[in-house]
Amino acid sequence: MNMSGYIPTDEDIDRVIKDLKKNNPQNANPKYAREMLIRMKLMYRELGRIDEELLRKELEEFKNELENN
């Protein structure tokens, strides 16, 4: 997989593991969390190339979710 320079931080990985422990405990480990972060980054990059408006909508929904939690 081409990471294109993106390297998740330990803090990012820890946050994902915390969420995985609640929602996907069988995969709550650093390797899975790292791969998940990289794939998400690449997915959003590709989405921006395909449909920029959809990407903006997704990012706005994500921002609203963060503000409400």
Buried (B, 14 or more C-beta within 10 A) or exposed (E): EEEEEEEBEEEEBEBBBEEBEEEEEEBBEEEBBBBBBBEEBBEEEEBBEEEEEEBEEBEEEEEEEEEEE
